[in-house]
Amino acid sequence: MANPYDTLPPTAFWRSGVVTEQPKAVHGIYRPKYPIGPDSKIMTAGSCFAQHIHHALRVQDWSVLDLESPNGGFPQEALAKYGYGQFSGRYGNIYTLRQMVQLLCEAFGISKPSDPVWQRSDGRFIDAQRPTVEPDGFDTPDMVLQARNDHLKAVRQLFEQTEVFIFTLGGTETWMHKDTGTVFPTAPGVIASPRHPNAFRFHNFTQNQILRELKVLRDFGRKISGSFKMLLTVSPVPMTATASGMHILSANTYSKSTLRAAVGEFAQAHHDVDYFPSYELITNPMSHGAFYGDNMRNVRTSGVDCAMDTFFAAHDANNAPSKAQTEAHPNDLDPACEDVLLSPIKEQTTETGRAS
Amino acid sequence: MKILVMGTSHTAALRDAADWIGATYPDLDVTYFSLPGFYHARAQMNGPWFGPAKDDDKGRDISLQMNGCTAINLDDFAHILHIGSRFSLVKCSQLMADFDILGHPTRTGRPLMTRAAALGLIAASVEQDVATRSVMADHDPRFTFMPAPYPLARSRMHGAGHEPALSRLDARDTAQDWADTYSKVIQTTLANVENHFLAQPVSTLAAPFFTDNIYALTEDTADNRHMNASFGQAVFAHFATHRLGLDPVTHITAATPFAGRQHDSAHPASSRQNAI
């Protein structure tokens, strides 16, 4: 008698789907629900890994939107220093779905985040929602708000033009204003501090909370445009630090699994929401960690190429996989991530606080 | 003293003024070596020799036609005046024209950018531009760079040869400030690699970023970027005064016939002080 596995394709089995496959080209791992092409108006956002996606799309001359960067081909490294050219908007890394939804609500005048201006130890002011886009900071809080208002106009225009929203979910941990629920990409004191640091608390999102945010995001997009589609990915870049009390390895596993489970469930439920498996491609055991840099955190160019080759091959039959490997990301293995700033804190603690 | 005037097609303005330069500065032995921009950008150093690569047959032919040789030995010269680099002017002027600067009193409704970001992007572009010449000029204080002349004022008119970004910038009250800032960025960047900067003589300007129409090489308004011999005189006189320390008045001998049209501003005495 035949069993249910007899007729399954090779992709359904670990041996034929993983062990005997080249980790750089895993067949059948991504079967798009809907086509995305060079002319699709794509918006990118998310955590550090989303920078790689944006860069790869731009290098391939796909129609990835970017409404805030100056034209003319300024050096990519300089653009990135000032938060330009990394994503479709100059919003910096958006690590959580709540932060993304919050930004859209702000851009469309639905709500305003609390404590938008924080102050650095050198006296300069920053936009707490995108703390690194101005490395020199701002002279005054008012300047922060003027720049933010201008940014929000661009975000609104951007979202209104978007056909496909590629969002990379970075993590579940965040810092939240206790009274308002406003979330922030960095903890108070890492880059700058709010006026009342005690008004903030740590929060670790659950799967149900993420599902709710996904629904809000999808509903919002469909309200703006009936043809709005989402392509979700989970960043393969591990967390730098955790405030959860767990070991970082466990905390990272919780975070990535929660995101992956929520995204999987949501994508299964909606025809216009797809999942792109960059997480699986980079963490594939058959790569033996080769897609990661020496710190086992930053993704090597070969890893980015693997992910993006898979994407382009699935969406553009004329696009040979090697075409994605045309240009390394300017920061190659180290896209701008605010959470990297946590490392020195930890190292300092280790050196001064306890024996390692 | 042996001087080399080299660069792109913009060097022609000085070459056209060669007779005047020779007569006005008889102590100087001036050589000219130029290549059209495309071939200049691809030219290489081979030891001390600069010229089109050996496999660049077309470039070598052009060099022979223009210079009578395929390469020039830079070691032979005490000073080298390089004309024609654009120092990312097009993209920089787009940025200057199309963004409002946070903190500046004038707002036009354009996107906002901080001055720090704008300067950072401009500086990075100029650095990138300077770096392309590093094999030739890096840490060589004999080199003085004068950018390609700003386009003629008539290029503000729509039609062939129109300069859209610079024209947009011209309509803004920030143009002069940007012109000064941009020059300082180039000067600083070149100084970092021990090269010198020669700003376009103020007397040749009709407005920030625009050259007076009297220096047009041709009546054809499609070409608003190439200048005549009078412009070449003004530039060389500016170079001689500020870089060589030559008092031009004492060097001007009897009126000497020269090609092209002479203009008052070509006389160094009439040139206003410029950053160098």
Chai-1 contact restraints between the chains, C-beta under 6 A:
chainA,res_idxA,chainB,res_idxB,connection_type,confidence,min_distance_angstrom,max_distance_angstrom,comment,restraint_id
A,P70,B,L95,contact,1.0,0.0,6.0,A-B,restraint_1
A,N71,B,Q94,contact,1.0,0.0,6.0,A-B,restraint_2
A,G72,B,K91,contact,1.0,0.0,6.0,A-B,restraint_3
A,G72,B,Q94,contact,1.0,0.0,6.0,A-B,restraint_4
A,F74,B,L121,contact,1.0,0.0,6.0,A-B,restraint_5
A,F74,B,S125,contact,1.0,0.0,6.0,A-B,restraint_6
A,P75,B,A124,contact,1.0,0.0,6.0,A-B,restraint_7
A,P75,B,Q128,contact,1.0,0.0,6.0,A-B,restraint_8
A,A78,B,G120,contact,1.0,0.0,6.0,A-B,restraint_9
A,A78,B,L121,contact,1.0,0.0,6.0,A-B,restraint_10
A,A78,B,A124,contact,1.0,0.0,6.0,A-B,restraint_11
A,Y82,B,A117,contact,1.0,0.0,6.0,A-B,restraint_12
A,Y82,B,G120,contact,1.0,0.0,6.0,A-B,restraint_13
A,E134,B,T114,contact,1.0,0.0,6.0,A-B,restraint_14
A,D136,B,A116,contact,1.0,0.0,6.0,A-B,restraint_15
A,M143,B,L102,contact,1.0,0.0,6.0,A-B,restraint_16
A,A147,B,L102,contact,1.0,0.0,6.0,A-B,restraint_17
A,A147,B,L112,contact,1.0,0.0,6.0,A-B,restraint_18
A,D150,B,L112,contact,1.0,0.0,6.0,A-B,restraint_19
